[in-house]
Amino acid sequence: MRRTVLIATAVAVVLATAGAGLAMSEESPDGVTHTGRPAAATVENHDAELAAWVRTQQIEGFRQHAEDVETLRAAAYIAALEKEAARQAEADAARAAEQAAATVSRSAPATGGGGAGGTAACIRQRESGGDYSINTGNGYYGAYQFNQNTWNNAVTSMGRGDLAGTPPSSASPADQDAAFNHLYAGGAGASHWGGAC
């Protein structure tokens, strides 16, 4: 809108100037002043200059409009990318939460086992006196007296491969309980920890 007003104002100024030129005085070669219309070439020159100026303004207007449109497109594209990144981050967080929930459910205590009481407490007491950090020197470690191979297999199959190769007695009580519950819930309880509990 502002450009249109500027262009219209400029056109009016040029036309007014051209009109004034029509009534301007002319001096002939003999030194006598005459009033009247200027030569046709002068009017055509003004018309050509005005037309060139209008074209230049139109081109500049189109160029600015194109830049504005391109800026808007770029802003919309960036907004779409940011929205997609946020959606992807939410999806990743949801997937991580699902995996964490699945890991917790896989390592949930067997009936009567885990934590402070039940079968797990009985086995811990019988195997190590309840000492999670015990290393008896007989190849069995921790509260449940895992051998290293059984420990490695248990933690790997429950998705905690980062604990494989670590002596069970070095693992946290929660990790030892989770490995016990994983094995016990998987049906290996009787074969690994015989006896009445």
N, C-alpha and C positions, 0 to 999 in steps of 0.2 A: 504494500500500500504506500509506504513511504517513498519507495523508488518511483512509483507511478507519479506521485505528486511532484517529485524532483524533476522527472523527465518532462512532465506537462509544464512546469514552471520554466524550465530551460527552453522548451519549444516556444513558449509565449514570448520570452525575452528575445529570442532570435527573430521571431516574426515581427515583433515591435521594432527591432533594430532594422530589419529589412524594409519595413513600411516607412520608417523615418528616412531611410536612404532614398526612397522613391521621391520624397519631396525635397531632397537636399539640393543645394545649389551646385551648379557645375560651372567651371571656368573654361571657356573655350580657348583655343590656341591664340586667338587674337586678344585675350585678356579680358573679354567681356563676360560677366557673370550671367548665367542663365539658370532659371529654375525649371524643374521638370523631371522626367523620369531618367534614372541612370541607364546606362547601356544594358542591353539584354544579357550580355555576358556576365555582368556583375550580379544580376538577379539569379541567373543560373548557377553561378559560383556559390552564392549564399545557399541556394536550394541543395546543391551537392554537398556542401559542408554540413548543413543541417541533417540531411539524410545519412551521411557518414557518422555523425555524432549519435543520431538515434540508433543506428545499427550497432555502434560500439556499446551504447548503454544497454541495448537488448542482449547483446552477447555477454556482457558482464553480468547482467541479471540472470541469464540462463546458466552461466558458469557458477554463480553464487548459489542458485537453486540446486544445481547438480551437487555441489559440495555439501549443501545442507542435507539433501537426500542421502548422500553417501555417509555423512556423519550419523544420521538417524539409523541407517541400515547397520552400520558398525556397532552402534550402541545396542540395537536390538539383538544382534548376533552375540555380543559379549554377554548381555543379560541371559540369553538362552544357554550359553556355555556355563555361566555361573549357576543357573537353575539346574542344569544337568549334573554338574559337579556336586551340588548339594543333594540331589536325588540319589546319586551314586554313593555318596558318603553315608546317607541314611540306610541304603540297601546293604552296604558293607557292614555297618554297625549292627543291623538286624541279623545279618548272616553270622557275624561273630557271636552275638548273643545266643543264637540258635545252637551254634557249635559248642559254646560254653555250657548251655543247658544240657545238651546231649552228653557231654563229657561228665557233667555232674550226675546225670541219671545213670550213665554206665558205671560210675564208681560209687553209686549209692550203696549203703550197707545192706548186706544180706539180712534176711529176717533173723532177728536176735543178735546181729553182729554189729561191729563198728563202734566208734565213739568210746564212751566211758564204760559202757556195760555190755551185757549180752555175751554172745559167743566170742566176739573179738576180744573183749576184756578178759575172758577166761583163757583164751589162747595166749594173749600177751603175757598174762601172769605166769602161765605154765612155761612158756618158751624163754622169757627173759626177765621175769619178775616185774614186768611193766616198764623196763628201761629201753627207751627208743634209741639210745646212743651206744648200746652195748656191742662190743666186738670181742667175742669169746676166744678168737684165735683158731676156731675149728672150721672156718669157711662159711659160717652162718652169721648174719648181721642183723642188728636192729631188734625192735620189739617183737617181731614175728619170726625172727631167725630165718630170713630169706637167704638162700645161697645166691651168688651173683648171677648165675644164668637164669634162675627163676625170676629174680628181680628184673633183669633186663627185658625178658619176654613180657612180663606183666606190665611194666611201665610203657613199653613200646605199644602193646596191643590196646592200652587204654588212652593212647594219644599223647603220652608224655615221654617221647623218645629222648628229650633233653636230660632225663634222669638216668637213662641207660649208661652203664659204665661207672656210675657213681655208687659207692658202697651204700647199701640200704641204711646203715647206721648213721650216715652223713645226711640223709634226707630228713625233711621235717616230719614231725609226727603225723600231720595231715596227709602228706604224700605216702607215708608208710601205711596209714589206715586205708587210704584210697586204693593202693595196690593190693592190700589184703582183701578188701571188699570186692575188688574186681575179680580176683582169683576165686574167692569163696563163692561169689554169686555165679561165676561161670561153671560151677560144679567141681572145682578142683579142691575144695575145702577138705574133704575126707582124705584125699590122697596126700596132701601136703601136711596137714595137721591132724594126724590120727589121734585117737583118745577121746575120752568123754569130756565134753564141754557143753 
